[in-house]
Amino acid sequence: MKNNVDKNNLNATSKQYISNIVEQLMKETDHNLIVAYVDSIREIIKSTKEFLTTNEINELSQKILTVFDKLEKGRESLLKQKDETEKEFEKEKKAGDNKIYSDDEDDDKSQEEVMEDIKDQISELESVLTSLSDFFGSLFETHKKLTLELVEKLIKEYLPIYFKEESSNFEKTLGLLLVDDMAEFLQQDLLENIWGQIEQIMIKYSSHSHYEVRNAACFGLGVFSQYTKHDFANYGKDILTAVMNVIKLPIEKSLSKTDKENYKFARDNAVSALGKIIKYHGQEFPSELDNLIDFWVNSLPVTQDKEEGKICNKFLLEILMKEPNKVLGPGNKNLGQIIITLARGYKTDSSDDEMDKNIDSFVQGVKSNAEYTAILNDTVSKQKKGKTLNKIKSLFKLD
């Protein structure tokens, strides 16, 4: 009885806190405070869990969407301003002018500075909108089937706009993030009627030229594979083809260091998606499984996306402990890559205490086996000076 009273009190208090925050949120114009308010609501929802009714979810969501729509109109206005300003600058360039003049010459800005200022404002709004979209994921995670009316609203009113052919990369990414959250938290049973459509959206955008779009799609294919509990045969071949194509994409040498890192995020999520296919549906590809595992192991390590890297390293260790030959391959040909992968993950955000202990056991196993030790030495000799070599030497305590 006391537990029920305490739970009721917690629910009532949470609702009151949310009501107070929403009241302030609806009047707020500062972007940082808007994000802070919505994050606070998300934290209350995640800590209190299922405490809202469907009507309360719809009412709260509509208020968040009102704020969302207002910010989106601001972003669209800035995009229009950007286009008009670029056209104006082009005319000035032809006339030999390169300044935007004001009454005070000290306030003069170059064309580049004006454009950068507009771009920064657009980027800030897109960051705020992305933060607000996370709110819906929190509702999906905690309230499951009670959010299905909200899902229907998003599918009918928002996703068609985001997935237009002419929509921006940001809009496509935002749409994919919402779909990813639906797949991860509502899963196949609740989304049975649209499960196949979700897969097709993710497949379509997994080959997109922009890394953020591709990244969101590849992450989605991973969670889709993980939470498809039946009829995976209807989707498996297409998903395998999609993620393997992303993994095989070459990194253009002309890319900047930042762009290369961003490229790797999408690749990391494709590698993790392949691992999830192997883990949850490997038995459905009996004739291909060994080759899939071989390809996956040699696509590791996942280094940019730490969370997905941890998932991959944990799965790799699980196989090493239960069926080592599955990942070592014929003649232990994959051992060198496994050494590199676990050395890169050891005592980082891509591991945890239990995993580190298992890696320590793996190290002892390598050291106690003459054939393995020879492969270790060969792996070390092939490494150039740098992070990977230092990590291997540290892990195996080599001179």
N, C-alpha and C positions, 0 to 999 in steps of 0.2 A: 504493500500500500504506500509506504514511504517513498519507494523508488518511483512510483507513478506520480506522486505529488511533486517530487523533485524534478522529474522530467517535464511535467506540465509547467512548473515554474520557470524552468530553463527555456522551454519553448516560448512562453509568454514574454520573458525578458528579451530573448533574441528577436522576436517580432517587433518589440518596442524599440530596441536599438536600431534595427533596420529602418523602421519608420522614421526615426529621428535623423538618421544619416541621409535617407532619401529626400527628406524635406530640405536639407542643406544642399544636397547634390543638384536638385532641380533649379536652384538659384545660382549655382556656382559657374564661374566663367574661367577661372584659373585651371589650366590643363593639369598641372601637377596635383592640385587638390581634387579634381575630378577623378583621376586615377587612384588617389589615396582613398577617397570615399568608396569607390567601387571595389577596391581591394579589401577594404574593411568589411563590406557586405559579403564578399566571397569567403573571407575567413570565418565570419559568423555562420554562414551556410555550411561550410565544410566541417566546422567543429560541432555544430548542433545536429547536423545530418537531416534526416527526413522529418520536418516539422511544419512544412507549409502545405496547404491544400492546393488543389489545381487552380481554383479561383485566385488564391493569393499569389501563386506562381505567375499566372497570367497578368495580374495587376502589377506586380513588381517588375516583370519583364517589360511590360508596356512602358513603364516609366524609364527604365534603362534604355529602351529603344528610342524613346523621345529624345533623350540626351544624345544617343548615338546618331540619330537622324540629323539633329542640329549640328553636330560636329562634322558629319558627312557633307552637309550643305556648305559649311565653311571650307572644307577641303575642295569641293567642286568649284567654289568661287575662286580659291587660290589657283587651281589648275587653269581656270579661264584667264585669270590675271597673268599667269605665267605665259600662256600662249599669246595674249595680246601684247605683253611687254616684249616678248621675243620679236614679234612682228614690227613693233615700234622701233626696236633697236636695229633691226635689219634696215629699215628706212633711214635711220640716222647714220648708220654705217655707210650707206651709199652716198649720203650727203657729207660725209667726212667728219661727223660728230661722234664723240664717244663718251659723253657725260650726260647725266640727268641733273639739270641745274635747279637750284632752289634760290630763295632770296638771300640766304647766307651761304657764301662760297665755302665756308668751313664744313657745311653739311653736304657738300657735293659727294655723290657716290659714283663710282665707275659702273659701267653696265654689268661687269662681272659680279660686283658686290651686290647690286640690286637683285640679280638673278639668284645668287647664292642665298640671299635673305629670304626670298620667296620659297626656294627649294627647302630651306631649313624649316620654314613654317609648315610646309606640306609634310615633311618628314616627321615633325613633331605631332601633327594631327594623326598621321597614320599610326604612329606608335601608341597614341591614346586610344584610337579605335581598336587596335589589336588587343590592348589591355582590357577594354570593355567586352570584347568578344569572349575572353576567358571566363567572364561571369556566367555565360550560358553553359560552358563546360562544367562549372561547379554545380549548377542545377541538375544537369544530366547525371552527373556522378552521384549525387545524393538523393535525388527524388525520382529517378528512373521513369516508370510509366506515367507518373503524375505530370511529366513534362511533354507528353505527346501532343497536346494541343499547341504548345509553344513550337515544337518541332514542325508541325504542319504549317504554322504561320511563317516560320523561317524558310521552309521549302517553297511556299507559294509566293511570298512577297520579297524575299531577299536573295536567295540563291540564284533565281533566274537572271537577276541583274548582274551578279558577280560572275556568272559563267557565260555571259554573252561573248561572242567572238571578239568584239571590239573593246571589251572591258580591259582595264589596266592590269599589270602584273600584281599590283597590290590588291586589287579587288578579287582577282582569281585566288590569290593566296589566302585572303580573308575568308572566302567561301570554303576553301579546302580545310582551313583550320576548324570551321564550324562542323563540316562533314566528318573530319577526323574525330572530333569530340563525340559526335553522335555515334560513330562506329565503336569507339573505345568504351564509352560508358553505357550506351543503350543496347548495343550489340544485336546479334542476329534475331533473337527471339522477339524483341520489341520492334525491330525494323524489318521484319520479314518481307513486307510488301515492297520495300524500296532497296533491299540489300543488294540486289544485282545492279541497280542504278548507281548506288554508291561506288561499287567496284569499277563500273565503267567510267565514272568521273575521275577516279584516282588513276586508272590506266591511261586515260586521255592526257592528263597533265603530267604524268611521270616522265614524259619525253619532252616537256616544255623547255625552251631555250634558257629561260630565266631560272637561276638556281633556287630562289625562294619558293617559286611555284613547284618546281621539281622536288624540292626538299619536303614540302608539305604533302605532296602526293605520295612520295615514297614512304614517309612515316605512316601515312594512312594505309598503304598497302600492307605494312607490317601489322598494324593493329587489326585490320580487316582479316588477315590470315589467322592471327591469333584467336580471334573471337568468332570465326566461322566454325560452328560446331557440327554442321551437316551440309552435305552437298558441295563440299569443297572441290570435287571433281569438275563442277560446272565453271569454276573460276581459276583453278590452279595453274593450268598451262599458260593462260594469258598473263597472270601475275608473275610467274617465273620468267617469262620472256621479257616483261617490262623491267623488272628489277635487275636482271642480268645485263640488259642493254645499258642501264644507267651505270652499273658497276664498270662496264667495259668502255664507257666514254673516256676518251683521252683528255688529259689536261693540256690546254693550249699554253705553249711556252710564253706567249705574249701577255698572258694575264698577270696582273699585279699580285703581290703577295696576299693582299686581302681577298682579292677575287678567287685566288687559288684555295684559300681557306674556306671561303663560302661554297665553292664548288665541292669541296670535300665533305661538307655537311650533308649535301644531297646524296653523295656517294655513300657516306656512312649509314644513312637511313635505308638505302637500298641494300647494303650488306646486312644490316640488322634485320630487314624484312626477309631476306633470304634465309637467315638463321631461324627466324620464326616459322617459316614454311617447313624447314627441315625438322624443327622441334615438334611442331604440332600436326604436321601432315606428311612427314617423310615416308610413312608406310604406304602412302598412296602413290609413291613413285619408286617402286621396288627396283626396277631395272636402271633407274637413273640416280638412285640415292647416293651411291659411292662417289659418282662424278660430281654431284651437287655439293656434297660435303667437302670434297677436294677443292672445288672452285671457291667455296665459302672460306675455308681455312686460308687459302692463298690470297684472299681479298682482305684479310685482317692485317694489321689491327685497325680498329675504329678509334680514331684519336681526336677528332674535332668535336663530335657530339658525345660528351662524357657519359651521359645517361644511357645512350644506346651502346656505347663502348662497354659499360659495366654489364649490360644485359648480354652482350656477345661473349665477353670474357667468362661470365658465370656459366653460360651454356657450354663453352669450350671446356671448362674445367669439369663440368658434369660428365661430359662424354669421356674425357681423359680418365676419370675415376672409374667409370662403369664399363666402357667399351673403347679402350685406348686405340686399338687397331683401326677403328672407324675413322679417326682423325689423323693418326700417324701415317696411314697409307702404306702401300707396298714398299718394302725396304726402308720404312720409316722416313720416306722422302719429304714429309711435311714437318718433321721435327724442327728443322731450322726456323721455319716460319712461326711455329708455335712458340719457340724460345723467344723470338723477337716480339711476338704479340704479348706474351705474359710479362716479359721484361718491361715493355712499355706501359703496361697497366699496373704493375706492382706498386703498392702504396701510393696510389693516385686516386682521383675522383672516379676513375673507372674500375675501382676495386673496393673491397671492404675488409674488415678484420678476418672474417671467415675465409674469404677468397685468398687473402694474403697467406693464410696458414696452408691452404691447399697448394698455392704456388710454391711455398717453402718445401712441401712434400715432393712436389714435382722436381724441384731443383735437386733434392737428395737422390731422387730416382735416376736423374740424368747422370749425376756424379758417380753413382754406384754401378753404372752400366758402361762397359768399355766402348761398345758401339755407339751409344748415345753421346758419350764424352767426345768421341772423334767427330761426330756431327756438330757438337757444340763448338769445338775448336775450329772446324771448317767455317761455321757460321760467323764466328768472331773474325776470322781472317778475311772474310769477304766484305766486312763492314768498313765503310769509310769513317774517318774521325767525325764524331758528332754525338747527338743525343742517344740514338739507338745503341751504338757501341758502348757508351758509358753506362747505359741502363743494364745491358747484358753483363758487363764486367762487375757492376755493383751487385746485381742479383746473385751471380755465381761466385762472387768474391774472388775475381781473377786479378792478377797483377797487371 
